[in-house]
Amino acid sequence: MYNGVYPAYIRPYTQVKPKTVQRKESEEQSKGSSSNRDETNNGNRNYVPANNYQLYGYRNFQPPIKEKQVNNAQSINVSQIITDFRGTVNAVGAPKEVTEEVLAYLKLIQTQAEKEIPNKKIIQSNLKNASQVLDAYITKTLKTQSNVVENWVDALFLQNIDYKANPNAINEALKLNFEEENNEKTPNSNLIVETSSQENKGFTEKEKKYIPTDEKMKHLFIKAKRAAKKRDPQTALITLKQALNYAVKTEDIKMQSMVYYETADLYNKRGMYPQALKSYKIAADLATDENLIAKSYMKTGKIYDDAGLLEPAKKHWISAIGYAGESENLPIQIKALDNIASVQSEVFDSKSTYTFLNLANNLAEETHDEKIKGYSYKKAFQISNYLDDKSKAMQYLKKSTKSYTKAGDSKNTIENYISAADIMINIGNPLKARALLNKAFMTAIDTENHEALNIISGRIAKLAA
């Protein structure tokens, strides 16, 4: 399998290991955490079954093909490439004129591929043309140069392609569609399963809150929000339903979209993901506020990601990037890019991973907000450290620490010093590790962070033993 970049909704031509419910933080605390990294190194990616996922659309993947086997894999049919390309056009949410231009090139490819002896050069030329058109749109949307699609096409050319069209060669397993398989009915069932997951704690987005001018609507909306905050989901749901009925009656489309978004959040926090997905979709479809649309796509992508459905997750994050770009919401774009980079790292596509990390970091620099920069570089550190790239990890961590220090964020500064010390211990430099722990210790004293002081003291004692 190639290690190049491939665009949204296009899988590498091998199957991907689904995630387990256990998150990385928990894995590091478990007994088997060190062996987990050993198993994934050197191309030996052992299959780990998902734990009790009851999500519609979830596939039980087979063990992925080992890297050496993939390099000698059977040919990729051009029909698969055309199908994937069309999926990418839909995924990035390109406007009508861009979509029509790309589809025109794909039609030329299809016509050529259906000939008895297809002309390889014509097909390759039109694939390049289509990729450049789509990359130009992505560049305009992100306001940063993108060659994601063209890089994917170039990587394909290095593989064994069958240029004679064969619709039977299309792998239907690659075309997962979560919503279509979801037969669950919308928001009427009781809420169950207490969960607590907070996404993107690194910084807080500043956004304007829409407050309804209608007093009855305002009362219902605030009542629902308070009930949700007090963990009274039944009251929250009943009130949201009343608010929705009133919003429909008064033809307040903006409030309708917000009610659906709040309903989706409620289901999401309670672990009722099929209902959450439906409500996020309706919220995005109704909304005229690009930020609300972007947030709906962000959270939808997170649900897919947690279920191990990587391509649908990326598809929705790409859409979030587009809508956030319309409203010039750089924080959401940065988070989405970091999320995509994280997914790419999990399939060990390092080139693509760093492409998305660099885009995120460049946007973070444009904000001139030290806390956002600290967050973005910290995510880059975590992801490059996961890829066992210690040199880049330390570079990112240094930049993150510098930004968090400027922002006066002592908590993240301390965490960064401790993380850097751990790396120094792992590479056999205890003196440097001790110096970093001392910095963390002094920062904890200055800010009276007693919890951090206990952790750091334990690390120092262990190092001295």
PyMOL commands that set and color helices and strands:
alter all, ss='L'
color gray80, all
select helices_A, chain A and resi 24-29+33-43+67-71+78-91+96-113+120-142+148-157+167-169+172-174+178-181+215-229+233-249+253-269+273-286+290-306+310-326+330-346+350-367+370-386+390-407+410-426+430-446+450-464
alter helices_A, ss='H'
color red, helices_A
select strands_A, chain A and resi 76-77+161-162
alter strands_A, ss='S'
color yellow, strands_A
deselect
rebuild
show_as cartoon
